[in-house]
Amino acid sequence: MSERVHRIRLVGPWEWTSRPAEDESDWRKIRLPDDWESLCEVSGSAIFRRRFHCPTGIEATDKVFVVIDADGFLGTVQLNGSPLGCIERLSRSDQSYEVTDRLLDHNLLTITFEDISSSSGGGLVRPVVLEIVSQA
């Protein structure tokens, strides 16, 4: 049996805020992937979110993953308000979180980074993707 992988890039529009949002006006739009310098003078924590629909055509044996390359920052990942896991600061590869059984018709992916600085470079400089792995 071989695996077939289909990737869906979660490029813009994303939203971000540098503090816990009290209402919708605290969120600003951004097109990702990008680095921190585009966020002006951000330091401290940053929260990114992206809404997306459940991919269509998923078979019962398929697995769906959120794959993030966070370029050296520490953070957390949530889907629809439930934790998926942590982003490891020293990871040298994409970090993958299985979401197969957590997908809804309408989803909200939230990534929170701690201790960022616009002078530190990095960020979500490569697209966050949904990866659908099918057994062929």
N, C-alpha and C positions, 0 to 999 in steps of 0.2 A: 504494500500500500504506500502511496506517495501522498505528500501534503501539498495542497494548493493554498497560497496565501494571497488574499486581496486586501489592499491597504486603502483606507479613506483618510485623506489629510484633513485635519481640523484647522484650516487656515481661517483668517478673519471671517466674520467679525467676532473678536473676543472683547470682553470688558475687563477692566481692572480698577482696583482701588488700593490706596496705600494704608488704609485703616479699615477696621470692621465697618461695613456699610450700615448706616442707620436707615437709609431709604434709597430708592432707585436713583436719585439725583447724585449720589456719591460715586456711582460707577461711570467710568469714562471708556469710550471705545478705543480699541487698538487693533491693528492688523498684525497677527503673528504668523510666522516666526519673526522675532526681532530681538535686539539686545537692549540692556537697561538704559543705555545712553538716550534712546528715543523717549524714555519716560521722564526726561528732565532731571531734576534734583531729587530723585527718590532715594531714601535710605530707610532702614528698618525693615518692615515686612511689606509684602505686596501680595494681593489676592487677585487671581485671574479666574475668569469663568467663561464657559462656552456652552451654549445650548445646542443640542442636535437631536435629530430624530433617530429612532432605532433603524439600523440598516435593514433593508428588505431582502427576502430570499434566503434567510438563514435557515439551514437544515438542522434537524435535531442533533446531529453528530458534530456540528460546527462549534468552534470555540471562538469567542470574541475577546480581544485584549485592548486596553488603552496602553499605548507605548509612548514614553516621554524621554527625551534627551534633555536634561535640565542643566547641563554644562556646569557642574560643580557646586550647586547650591543645595541647601538643606530645606526640606519642606514636607508638606503632606498633600495627599490627593483624596478627593471625595467624589462620589457619584451619587447624585440625587440625595445629598445630605448624609450619606453613609460613608465611613472611611474605607478607602481601598488600601492604603499603606503609606509609607514614608518614602520620600526621595532622599537618597543617600548622597551626601556631599561629595564623597570621594569615588563614586561609581565611575567607571571608565566605559560604561556601555549604556545603551538604552535600558530604561527600567520599564517593566511590563507588569500590568495588573489585569487579571482575568475578570471580565465583567459579564460573561455570558448570561448568568442567572439574575443579574441585577438591572438589565436593560428594561426600560419602559418605552412606551410609544414616544414620549417626549422626555429628554434627559438633560441634566445639568452637571457638567464636569467642572469641578472647582480645584484649583491648584494654589496652595498658599506657600510662599517662600518666606523664610526668616533671614534676618541679617543681610539684606542686600544693600548694595551701594551702586550708584551709577558709575562710579570710578572703578568698580571691580570687574567690569566687563562681563561677558557671558549672558545668561538668561535663556529664554526659550528661543534659541537661535535656529533650531530645526523644527519642522512641523510636529505637533502632537498628532498621532494617528490612531485610528481604529484599525485593528488588524484582525481579519476574519480568516481563521485557519480551518480548511476543509480537508477531510480525508478523501482522496480520490481513488 
